[in-house]
Amino acid sequence: MREKTVLVLSIIIASGLGVSTAVFGVINMISVNSYNALMEDYEKLSGDYDVLLTNYSGILASYYNVNEEYQNLTEDYGDLNETYYILTGDNADLQKDYDELVIYCTKLQKDYNDLVVDYDKLITDYNSLKGQFDNLQDNYNELQENNTNLQNQYDILLNEYQILHINMIILMKLIIYLSVITLN
């Protein structure tokens, strides 16, 4: 812009001073060359500006993408944090349930140990009763044998008694018969 101003001023000065056409031609040629150089610089700067604008747009898009990803990560963090608190609560509930199960299992173990002691007592009592039963069975068998022997003795005595009874009846009849005979 400054060079255009210089060129315009040069033309005004040259025409006002009545400089010759040759000088004016040289000034004009310098001015045209300067203008062309300025246009080339402008086009180059315009291209650089377009590249910078494209890069800026890319960086801005990347910024928005990163910002969106950051927002998503923030939401995910919030969700994860909420899940963490839920899981922490669930973990506390599970720990409470676990502690209750430990207490319950301890009680069951105690009950089991008591049952084992009771079972051992019952086995001891059973073995004792079995021994007593075996003794009673032996006594019963002995009594049964004695009963059989007594029954045999009873049968023998009964038989002897019946024989004696018959003998006595015969003897009585004989005595009566003899008494009758002696009296007669």
Secondary structure, DSSP 8 states (H G I E B T S, - for coil): -HHHHHHHHHHHHHHHHT--HHHHHHHHHHHHHHHHHHHHHHHHHHHHHHHHHHHHHHHHHHHHHHHHHHHHHHHHHHHHHHHHHHHHHHHHHHHHHHHHHHHHHHHHHHHHHHHHHHHHHHHHHHHHHHHHHHHHHHHHHHHHHHHHHHHHHHHHHHHHHHHHHHHHHHHHHHHHHHHHHHH-
